[in-house]
Amino acid sequence: MHPDKAKWDRIYSERKPTDPQPAEVLLQNRHLLPKQGIALDLACGLGANSLLLAEQGLEVHARDISSVAIERLDRLAKQRQRQIHTKVLDVKSQPLQPNSFDVLVVTHFLVREMADELKAGLKPGGLLFYQTYCRDKVFAQGPSNPDYLLKDNELLQLFAGLKVRVYREESLLGDHNQGWRNQAMLVAEKPNEV
Ligand SMILES: C[S@@+](CC[C@H](N)C(=O)[O-])C[C@H]1O[C@@H](n2cnc3c(N)ncnc32)[C@H](O)[C@@H]1O
């Protein structure tokens, strides 16, 4: 068994079933989503982002290596009468088909080697919503391994070539008790000509 699958299955099995919350990058920028199209929630976990995308009217595909997480998402989607096409999958093992998605959502999952594949997987005009933890942290939330933490402005570098529509990364500036800290968010659009 893939070690990440064993790890995440254990984490989700031990976690009490709670109502998962969508990521801020979607909550704050929901108005930028198209009203129809095909969306992929990559490494979806319990699928709060997927449910929001389905409520928006999108055809949603959700992939995660953890069968425990996917089973919970399937149950929740059924309860809420939403259709989500779920798949238990090591997303590193199966590249995305190019030009396939109108919306790609990746939150709290950082695999730098996949950046070009994600860009290619977007249809021209498609939108990437990305949010994850940064190295410059104000409080001890999120992973401690720097491999899983963004460097300064790293999302902008990884997704260069896309048109930046929203970028937020407050780092250690100003009053640490205010603002949106510890993470960076990017909403970016694939140009038509790429
Ligand atoms: C921190 S959780 C984030 C879940 C969700 N995106 C969110 O923001 O709540 C990281 C997720 O990545 C998944 N994951 C880790 N490695 C993976 C891989 N190789 N392929 C697919 N999913 C993976 C885990 O199962 C876990 O659900």
Ligand as a Chemical Component Dictionary entry (heavy atoms), coordinates in Angstrom:
data_LIG
# 
_chem_comp.id                   LIG 
_chem_comp.type                 NON-POLYMER 
_chem_comp.pdbx_formal_charge   0 
_chem_comp.three_letter_code    LIG 
# 
loop_
_chem_comp_atom.comp_id 
_chem_comp_atom.atom_id 
_chem_comp_atom.alt_atom_id 
_chem_comp_atom.type_symbol 
_chem_comp_atom.charge 
_chem_comp_atom.model_Cartn_x 
_chem_comp_atom.model_Cartn_y 
_chem_comp_atom.model_Cartn_z 
_chem_comp_atom.pdbx_ordinal 
LIG C1  C1  C 0  -4.212 18.339 4.118  1  
LIG S1  S1  S 1  -5.314 17.305 3.225  2  
LIG C2  C2  C 0  -6.226 18.493 2.273  3  
LIG C3  C3  C 0  -7.575 17.997 1.850  4  
LIG C4  C4  C 0  -8.440 19.045 1.147  5  
LIG N1  N1  N 0  -7.882 19.453 -0.117 6  
LIG C5  C5  C 0  -8.632 20.235 2.064  7  
LIG O1  O1  O 0  -8.104 21.317 1.796  8  
LIG O2  O2  O -1 -9.338 20.063 3.085  9  
LIG C6  C6  C 0  -4.246 16.559 2.019  10 
LIG C7  C7  C 0  -4.976 15.526 1.176  11 
LIG O3  O3  O 0  -4.126 15.053 0.160  12 
LIG C8  C8  C 0  -4.402 13.690 -0.037 13 
LIG N2  N2  N 0  -3.239 13.081 -0.707 14 
LIG C9  C9  C 0  -1.973 12.965 -0.246 15 
LIG N3  N3  N 0  -1.183 12.401 -1.182 16 
LIG C10 C10 C 0  -1.974 12.160 -2.256 17 
LIG C11 C11 C 0  -1.742 11.599 -3.541 18 
LIG N4  N4  N 0  -0.533 11.172 -3.916 19 
LIG N5  N5  N 0  -2.790 11.492 -4.398 20 
LIG C12 C12 C 0  -4.023 11.919 -4.038 21 
LIG N6  N6  N 0  -4.300 12.473 -2.840 22 
LIG C13 C13 C 0  -3.290 12.596 -1.970 23 
LIG C14 C14 C 0  -4.660 13.161 1.358  24 
LIG O4  O4  O 0  -5.360 11.959 1.375  25 
LIG C15 C15 C 0  -5.435 14.321 1.964  26 
LIG O5  O5  O 0  -6.825 14.155 1.787  27 
# 
loop_
_chem_comp_bond.comp_id 
_chem_comp_bond.atom_id_1 
_chem_comp_bond.atom_id_2 
_chem_comp_bond.value_order 
_chem_comp_bond.pdbx_ordinal 
LIG C1  S1  SING 1  
LIG S1  C2  SING 2  
LIG S1  C6  SING 3  
LIG C2  C3  SING 4  
LIG C3  C4  SING 5  
LIG C4  N1  SING 6  
LIG C4  C5  SING 7  
LIG C5  O1  DOUB 8  
LIG C5  O2  SING 9  
LIG C6  C7  SING 10 
LIG C7  O3  SING 11 
LIG C7  C15 SING 12 
LIG O3  C8  SING 13 
LIG C8  N2  SING 14 
LIG C8  C14 SING 15 
LIG N2  C9  SING 16 
LIG N2  C13 SING 17 
LIG C9  N3  DOUB 18 
LIG N3  C10 SING 19 
LIG C10 C11 SING 20 
LIG C10 C13 DOUB 21 
LIG C11 N4  SING 22 
LIG C11 N5  DOUB 23 
LIG N5  C12 SING 24 
LIG C12 N6  DOUB 25 
LIG N6  C13 SING 26 
LIG C14 O4  SING 27 
LIG C14 C15 SING 28 
LIG C15 O5  SING 29 
# 
